[in-house]
Amino acid sequence: MLTQKDNKKIRSKLDNIYKISLSKKDIDKFEDEIIQIIKNFNKKNPKRKKNISEKTSLIICYGDSIYSNKKKFNLII
């Protein structure tokens, strides 16, 4: 779903690009088409819930973040 802020950003970008060469009516048409394309995409591709668990997660760390002369860290694997 597009927020009003998103709509304003789209309009602002279109104005900056096409204001000199196109009429307001044409820019309005482009804005409506872009918003409709985004809405259709969002309907067809709903956001999926991310499944975060031990089975789907991987931690990457570097040796210097585990061991330091100044601090002691616990490493559990």
DSSP file (Angstrom, degrees, kcal/mol; ACC not computed):
  #  RESIDUE AA STRUCTURE BP1 BP2  ACC     N-H-->O    O-->H-N    N-H-->O    O-->H-N    TCO  KAPPA ALPHA  PHI   PSI    X-CA   Y-CA   Z-CA
    1    1 A M              0   0    0      0, 0.0     2,-0.4     0, 0.0    38,-0.0   0.000 360.0 360.0 360.0 135.0    0.0    0.0    0.0
    2    2 A L        -     0   0    0     33,-0.1     2,-0.1     4,-0.0    33,-0.0  -0.710 360.0-142.4 -89.4 135.4    1.3    3.4   -0.9
    3    3 A T     >  -     0   0    0     -2,-0.4     4,-2.2     1,-0.1     5,-0.2  -0.433  28.7-106.7 -86.5 168.8    1.2    6.1    1.7
    4    4 A Q  H  > S+     0   0    0      1,-0.2     4,-2.2     2,-0.2     5,-0.2   0.853 122.9  57.0 -63.3 -33.5    0.4    9.7    0.9
    5    5 A K  H  > S+     0   0    0      2,-0.2     4,-2.0     1,-0.2    -1,-0.2   0.900 105.9  49.7 -64.2 -40.6    4.1   10.5    1.4
    6    6 A D  H  > S+     0   0    0      2,-0.2     4,-2.4     1,-0.2    -2,-0.2   0.913 109.7  51.2 -63.4 -43.0    5.0    7.9   -1.3
    7    7 A N  H  X S+     0   0    0     -4,-2.2     4,-2.5     1,-0.2    -2,-0.2   0.897 109.4  50.3 -60.6 -40.7    2.5    9.5   -3.6
    8    8 A K  H  X S+     0   0    0     -4,-2.2     4,-2.7     2,-0.2    -1,-0.2   0.876 108.9  52.1 -66.3 -37.0    4.0   12.9   -3.0
    9    9 A K  H  X S+     0   0    0     -4,-2.0     4,-2.5     2,-0.2    -2,-0.2   0.925 110.0  48.4 -64.0 -44.1    7.5   11.5   -3.8
   10   10 A I  H  X S+     0   0    0     -4,-2.4     4,-2.4     1,-0.2    -2,-0.2   0.942 113.7  47.0 -60.2 -47.3    6.3   10.1   -7.0
   11   11 A R  H  X S+     0   0    0     -4,-2.5     4,-2.6     1,-0.2    -2,-0.2   0.907 111.2  51.5 -61.6 -42.5    4.6   13.3   -8.0
   12   12 A S  H  X S+     0   0    0     -4,-2.7     4,-2.5     2,-0.2    -1,-0.2   0.910 110.7  48.0 -62.4 -43.2    7.7   15.3   -7.0
   13   13 A K  H  X S+     0   0    0     -4,-2.5     4,-2.0     2,-0.2    -1,-0.2   0.925 112.5  48.5 -64.4 -44.4   10.0   13.2   -9.1
   14   14 A L  H  X S+     0   0    0     -4,-2.4     4,-3.2    -5,-0.2     5,-0.3   0.910 111.6  50.1 -63.0 -41.6    7.7   13.4  -12.1
   15   15 A D  H  X S+     0   0    0     -4,-2.6     4,-2.0     1,-0.2     5,-0.2   0.929 110.1  50.4 -61.2 -45.4    7.4   17.1  -11.8
   16   16 A N  H  < S+     0   0    0     -4,-2.5    -1,-0.2    -5,-0.2    -2,-0.2   0.871 119.5  36.7 -61.9 -36.6   11.2   17.5  -11.6
   17   17 A I  H  < S+     0   0    0     -4,-2.0    -2,-0.2    -5,-0.2     4,-0.2   0.916 131.8  21.9 -82.1 -45.1   11.7   15.4  -14.7
   18   18 A Y  H  X S+     0   0    0     -4,-3.2     4,-2.7    -5,-0.2     3,-0.3   0.453  87.5 100.7-110.0  -2.2    8.8   16.4  -16.9
   19   19 A K  T  < S+     0   0    0     -4,-2.0    -1,-0.1    -5,-0.3    -3,-0.1   0.849  87.5  47.1 -55.5 -38.3    7.6   19.8  -15.8
   20   20 A I  T  4 S+     0   0    0     -5,-0.2    -1,-0.2    -4,-0.2    -2,-0.1   0.876 122.7  30.8 -72.3 -38.4    9.4   21.6  -18.5
   21   21 A S  T  4 S+     0   0    0     -3,-0.3     2,-0.3    -4,-0.2    -2,-0.2   0.650 113.9  52.8-102.5 -15.7    8.3   19.4  -21.4
   22   22 A L  S  < S-     0   0    0     -4,-2.7     2,-0.1     1,-0.0    -4,-0.0  -0.843  76.8-111.4-123.5 158.7    4.8   18.1  -20.5
   23   23 A S     >  -     0   0    0     -2,-0.3     4,-2.1     1,-0.1     5,-0.2  -0.375  33.1-110.0 -79.1 163.5    1.5   19.5  -19.4
   24   24 A K  H  > S+     0   0    0      1,-0.2     4,-2.5     2,-0.2     5,-0.2   0.864 119.3  57.2 -60.2 -36.7    0.1   19.0  -15.9
   25   25 A K  H  > S+     0   0    0      2,-0.2     4,-1.9     1,-0.2    -1,-0.2   0.903 106.9  47.3 -62.4 -42.9   -2.5   16.7  -17.3
   26   26 A D  H  > S+     0   0    0      2,-0.2     4,-2.3     1,-0.2    -1,-0.2   0.905 111.9  49.8 -66.1 -41.6    0.1   14.4  -18.9
   27   27 A I  H  X S+     0   0    0     -4,-2.1     4,-2.6     1,-0.2    -2,-0.2   0.898 108.9  53.1 -64.3 -40.2    2.1   14.3  -15.6
   28   28 A D  H  X S+     0   0    0     -4,-2.5     4,-2.5     2,-0.2    -1,-0.2   0.909 108.3  50.9 -59.1 -42.4   -1.1   13.4  -13.7
   29   29 A K  H  X S+     0   0    0     -4,-1.9     4,-2.3     2,-0.2    -2,-0.2   0.930 111.0  47.4 -62.3 -46.4   -1.8   10.6  -16.1
   30   30 A F  H  X S+     0   0    0     -4,-2.3     4,-2.6     1,-0.2     5,-0.2   0.906 111.0  52.2 -61.2 -42.1    1.7    9.2  -15.6
   31   31 A E  H  X S+     0   0    0     -4,-2.6     4,-2.4     1,-0.2     5,-0.2   0.931 110.2  47.8 -60.5 -46.2    1.4    9.5  -11.9
   32   32 A D  H  X S+     0   0    0     -4,-2.5     4,-2.2     1,-0.2    -1,-0.2   0.895 112.0  50.3 -62.2 -40.8   -1.9    7.6  -11.9
   33   33 A E  H  X S+     0   0    0     -4,-2.3     4,-2.3     2,-0.2    -2,-0.2   0.917 111.3  47.7 -64.9 -43.7   -0.4    4.9  -14.1
   34   34 A I  H  X S+     0   0    0     -4,-2.6     4,-2.3     2,-0.2    -2,-0.2   0.928 112.6  48.5 -63.6 -45.5    2.7    4.4  -11.9
   35   35 A I  H  X S+     0   0    0     -4,-2.4     4,-2.4     1,-0.2    -1,-0.2   0.898 111.5  50.4 -62.6 -40.2    0.6    4.3   -8.7
   36   36 A Q  H  X S+     0   0    0     -4,-2.2     4,-2.5    -5,-0.2    -1,-0.2   0.901 109.2  51.1 -65.6 -40.3   -1.8    1.7  -10.4
   37   37 A I  H  X S+     0   0    0     -4,-2.3     4,-2.3     2,-0.2    -2,-0.2   0.918 111.6  47.7 -62.0 -43.9    1.2   -0.5  -11.4
   38   38 A I  H  X S+     0   0    0     -4,-2.3     4,-2.5     2,-0.2    -2,-0.2   0.914 111.8  49.8 -64.6 -43.2    2.6   -0.4   -7.9
   39   39 A K  H  X S+     0   0    0     -4,-2.4     4,-2.0     2,-0.2    -2,-0.2   0.918 111.3  48.8 -62.4 -43.6   -0.8   -1.3   -6.4
   40   40 A N  H  X S+     0   0    0     -4,-2.5     4,-2.1     2,-0.2    -1,-0.2   0.907 111.5  49.9 -62.6 -41.6   -1.3   -4.2   -8.8
   41   41 A F  H  X S+     0   0    0     -4,-2.3     4,-2.0     1,-0.2    -2,-0.2   0.929 109.9  50.3 -61.6 -45.2    2.2   -5.5   -8.0
   42   42 A N  H  < S+     0   0    0     -4,-2.5    -1,-0.2     1,-0.2    -2,-0.2   0.840 110.0  50.8 -64.2 -33.5    1.5   -5.3   -4.3
   43   43 A K  H  < S+     0   0    0     -4,-2.0    -1,-0.2     1,-0.2    -2,-0.2   0.904 114.6  42.7 -68.8 -41.1   -1.7   -7.2   -4.7
   44   44 A K  H  < S+     0   0    0     -4,-2.1    -2,-0.2     1,-0.2    -1,-0.2   0.758 121.6  40.8 -76.5 -25.5   -0.1  -10.0   -6.7
   45   45 A N  S  < S-     0   0    0     -4,-2.0    -1,-0.2    -5,-0.2     3,-0.1  -0.650  79.5-171.1-125.6  73.5    3.0  -10.2   -4.4
   46   46 A P        -     0   0    0      0, 0.0     2,-0.2     0, 0.0    -3,-0.1  -0.268  35.5 -94.8 -66.1 153.1    1.8   -9.8   -0.8
   47   47 A K        -     0   0    0     -5,-0.1     2,-0.3     1,-0.1    -5,-0.0  -0.455  41.2-139.6 -67.1 135.8    4.5   -9.5    1.9
   48   48 A R        -     0   0    0     -2,-0.2     2,-0.3    -3,-0.1    -1,-0.1  -0.744  17.4-110.3 -98.7 146.5    5.4  -12.7    3.4
   49   49 A K        -     0   0    0     -2,-0.3     2,-0.5     1,-0.1    -1,-0.0  -0.587  35.5-124.0 -72.1 132.0    6.0  -13.2    7.1
   50   50 A K        -     0   0    0     -2,-0.3     2,-1.0     1,-0.0    -1,-0.1  -0.664  14.6-145.3 -82.4 127.2    9.7  -13.9    7.7
   51   51 A N        -     0   0    0     -2,-0.5     2,-0.6     5,-0.0    -1,-0.0  -0.809  21.5-177.9 -94.4 102.1   10.3  -17.1    9.5
   52   52 A I        +     0   0    0     -2,-1.0     2,-0.3     3,-0.1     5,-0.0  -0.903  23.5 124.9-107.1 117.9   13.3  -16.5   11.8
   53   53 A S  S  > S-     0   0    0     -2,-0.6     4,-0.8     1,-0.0     3,-0.4  -0.886  75.3 -82.3-153.0-178.0   14.5  -19.4   13.8
   54   54 A E  T  4 S+     0   0    0     -2,-0.3     3,-0.3     1,-0.2    -1,-0.0   0.812 127.3  54.1 -63.6 -28.8   17.6  -21.5   14.4
   55   55 A K  T  4 S+     0   0    0      1,-0.2    -1,-0.2     3,-0.0    -3,-0.1   0.786 116.0  35.8 -75.8 -27.7   16.9  -23.4   11.3
   56   56 A T  T  4 S+     0   0    0     -3,-0.4     2,-0.3     2,-0.0    -1,-0.2   0.338 104.6  82.9-109.1   6.1   16.7  -20.4    9.0
   57   57 A S     <  -     0   0    0     -4,-0.8     2,-0.4    -3,-0.3    -5,-0.0  -0.846  48.4-173.4-117.9 150.1   19.4  -18.2   10.6
   58   58 A L        -     0   0    0     -2,-0.3     2,-0.5     2,-0.0    -3,-0.0  -0.998  12.8-149.2-139.2 133.3   23.1  -18.0   10.2
   59   59 A I        -     0   0    0     -2,-0.4     2,-0.5     2,-0.0    -2,-0.0  -0.903   9.8-167.7-106.2 129.6   25.5  -15.8   12.2
   60   60 A I        +     0   0    0     -2,-0.5     2,-0.3     2,-0.0    -2,-0.0  -0.970  18.1 159.8-114.7 124.5   28.7  -14.6   10.6
   61   61 A C        -     0   0    0     -2,-0.5     2,-0.3     3,-0.0    -2,-0.0  -0.933  32.7-121.9-139.5 165.4   31.3  -13.1   12.8
   62   62 A Y    >>  -     0   0    0     -2,-0.3     3,-1.9     1,-0.1     4,-0.7  -0.789  26.9-113.7-110.6 151.5   35.0  -12.4   12.6
   63   63 A G  H >> S+     0   0    0     -2,-0.3     4,-2.4     1,-0.3     3,-1.1   0.833 112.9  58.2 -53.5 -40.1   37.7  -13.7   14.9
   64   64 A D  H 34 S+     0   0    0      1,-0.3    -1,-0.3     2,-0.2    -3,-0.0   0.715 102.5  55.4 -67.9 -18.1   38.6  -10.3   16.3
   65   65 A S  H <4 S+     0   0    0     -3,-1.9    -1,-0.3     1,-0.1    -2,-0.2   0.659 112.1  42.8 -86.2 -14.8   35.0   -9.8   17.5
   66   66 A I  H << S+     0   0    0     -3,-1.1     2,-0.4    -4,-0.7     7,-0.4   0.823 119.5  37.9 -93.1 -39.3   35.1  -13.0   19.5
   67   67 A Y     <  +     0   0    0     -4,-2.4     2,-0.3     5,-0.1    -1,-0.2  -0.952  61.7 157.9-122.7 131.8   38.6  -12.7   21.0
   68   68 A S        -     0   0    0      3,-0.8     5,-0.1    -2,-0.4    -3,-0.0  -0.989  41.8-131.9-146.4 145.8   40.2   -9.6   22.3
   69   69 A N  S    S+     0   0    0     -2,-0.3    -1,-0.1     1,-0.2     3,-0.1   0.798 108.9  46.2 -67.0 -28.0   43.1   -9.0   24.8
   70   70 A K  S    S+     0   0    0      1,-0.1     2,-0.3    -3,-0.0    -1,-0.2   0.810 117.1  34.9 -86.7 -31.9   41.0   -6.4   26.7
   71   71 A K        -     0   0    0      2,-0.0    -3,-0.8     0, 0.0     2,-0.5  -0.913  68.8-136.4-127.3 150.4   37.7   -8.2   26.9
   72   72 A K        -     0   0    0     -2,-0.3     2,-0.4    -5,-0.1    -5,-0.1  -0.901  22.0-166.6-105.0 134.3   36.5  -11.7   27.4
   73   73 A F        -     0   0    0     -2,-0.5     2,-0.5    -7,-0.4    -7,-0.1  -0.903  18.2-128.2-118.6 147.1   33.7  -13.0   25.2
   74   74 A N        -     0   0    0     -2,-0.4     2,-0.6     2,-0.0    -2,-0.0  -0.812  19.7-160.6 -91.8 132.8   31.6  -16.1   25.6
   75   75 A L        -     0   0    0     -2,-0.5     2,-0.5     2,-0.0    -9,-0.0  -0.959  10.4-179.2-117.2 115.0   31.4  -18.3   22.5
   76   76 A I              0   0    0     -2,-0.6    -2,-0.0     1,-0.1     0, 0.0  -0.960 360.0 360.0-116.0 124.6   28.5  -20.7   22.4
   77   77 A I              0   0    0     -2,-0.5    -1,-0.1     0, 0.0    -2,-0.0   0.362 360.0 360.0-118.9 360.0   28.1  -23.0   19.4
